[in-house]
Amino acid sequence: MSTRATPYTAAPETITPTAANLIGATRIALGFVFAWAFLDKLFGLGYSTPSAKAWINGGSPTTGFLGAVKTGPFREMFNGWSGQAWVDWLFMLGLAGLGVALLVGAGLRVAAVAGTLMMALMWLADWPPAKTTATGEPTGSTNPVIDYHVIYALLMIIFAAVSAGRYWGLGNRWTSFGFVQRNRWLI
């Protein structure tokens, strides 16, 4: 870990070696969450997606989640999006892109923006403020504001803010490319 600050990184003196290792490990762990979700939905690895419902077998990666939305002011919109090809493609590209960016530690600003948007939409679909569904069943929500979607979004924002790709990742190499230096939003 370098102790010299560059225009593309957080001030290294604010990150201890232990914190750098924890940031790197947490970034990779979150990347694995998204990469695994992508692979499971693509191939039907049998965890949340059975083989018969895999995307490569004609299944829809959004039907299970969006089709099951039973609460909130956007319920009908999300139910209508369920199984739509454009939603499936955007969702799968989002999962893959977030997984790769977080695992390798490059493009974390783009990942933070795209990931926060994805998590916000998923939060709206889950609608944690609701205690019951439209049919009166308990939602199981444990907190009306903060759930894992908010935590994931905050983590992605933190990773971008501290240039987390420098720790156990390709962030330094990525930021050395001329096209990245000319287009700082790619950092």
N, C-alpha and C positions, 0 to 999 in steps of 0.2 A: 504494500500500500504506500503510495507516494504521499509525502507531506506537503508538496507544493500544490497550491490551488491553481486551477485553470479557469478560463471563463465558462467552461461547460460543466463544472462540477460544484458540489456544495463545498464549503470550507472544510477541508480535511481535519483541521484541528478540533472541530466539534464532534468528530466521530472517533471513538476509541477503537482499538483493535477488536475488543470483545463485541462492541456494538456493530462494527462492520461485519463480523462473522454472523451475528444474529440477523442483521438486515439481509445479507446474502442468502442465508438459509431460509428465512421467511419468504423472500422473493421467489426462490426456487420452489418452495412448498406450495405457494399460491399458484405458481405457474403449473405445477403438477395437477392441482385441482382442476384448472381449465383444460389442460391437455388431456387428462383422464376423461373428463366429461365429453370432450370431442371424440376421443377414440371409442368410448363406450357407446355413444350415440351413432357413430359411423359404422362400427362393426358388430354392435350388439354383444358385448363381452359378458353379459349376463348379470351385471350388477343392477343398474337402474334400467337398463335396456336389454330385453331378451333378444337373442339372435334373430328371431322371426320379425322383430320390429326395427331392426337396424336400418339405417339410412341406405346402405348399399343393397339391402333386400327390399327396398321400396317403402320402408317405414318413414314416418315424419318425426324429426327430432323435436318438434315443437308441440305436437299433439298432446302428449302426456301432461306437460306443464300448462300450456295455454288452454287446452280443452278442459282442464280441471279447475279453472278459475271460477269460484263460486261466490265471490264477494267483492265489494268495492265499486266505486263509481265508474270504473273502466272495464268491468266484467264483460259486457257485451262486445266491446271493441277487441279485447284479448281473445275471447272465444271465437270471434270472427277471423282473427289472424291465425288461429290454430290450424296447422296443416297447410297453410299457403306456401307455395314454392319460394316466393321472395322472402318470406320470414324464415323459412328453413335455411335458405342459403345465407342470409345475413347472420342468423344465429350461429350456424356452424363456422362461418368465416370468423366471426367474433370470438368464439371459443378457441379456434385454432390460432388466430392471431395473438390473443391474450396469452395463451399457453406458451407459444414460441417466444414472444417478446419477454415475458417474465422469466422463462427458463434460461434464455441466453443473456438477458440483461441489456438488450438493445431496443431502441424505439420506445422507451418507457413513457415519454410524454404523450405520444399517440395512444399508447396502451392505457394510460391514465384517463384520457378523455373518452376514448371508446368504451373502456371498461366501466367507467362511472356512468355513462349513458346506458349501457346494458344493465348494470346493477339497479339504476333508477327505474328502468322499465320493469325489471323483475320485481322490485319492491312494490311498484304500483300494482302489478298483477297479484302479488301475494296479499297486498293491502293489510299490513300488520295492525292498523288501528281497529279493525273489525274484531269484535268478540264472537260474532256468529255469522254463518253464511246466509245467503238469501233464503234458504229453507229453514233457518233457525238452528242449525247444528253448530256446535262450538268449532271455531277455527283452529284452536290450539295455539294461537298467537301468545307468546310469552312477554312481549314488550310492544307497546303501540307505536314506537318510533324506530328503535334501533334493532336491527336483525343482522344476519350475516351479510346481506347485500350491502348494507351501509359500511360494515367493517371491511369487506373486500374493496369497496370503492375507496375508502380512506387509506387502506394499505397501498393501493395502486398510486394514489396521489402522493403519499409519502415517498414511495419508491422513486417516482419521477423527481420530487423535490430534492432528495438527497443523492441523486444520481446513483441509485442502488446497483446499477449494472457494473459499477467499478468493483463491487465485492462479489467474488465468485462468479463473475460474468465477463462478457465481452464489451462492456460499456466503454472502457478506455480505447479499445481498438475501434469500436463503432464511431466514437466521436472524433477519431483521427482522420476519417475519410473526408475529403474536400467537400463532397456534395452534402454531407451532414453538417459540416461547419458553415456552409453557405445557407443551409435551410435548418436553422436551429430548432424548429418545431419537430424535427425528426429525432432529436436527441433522446 
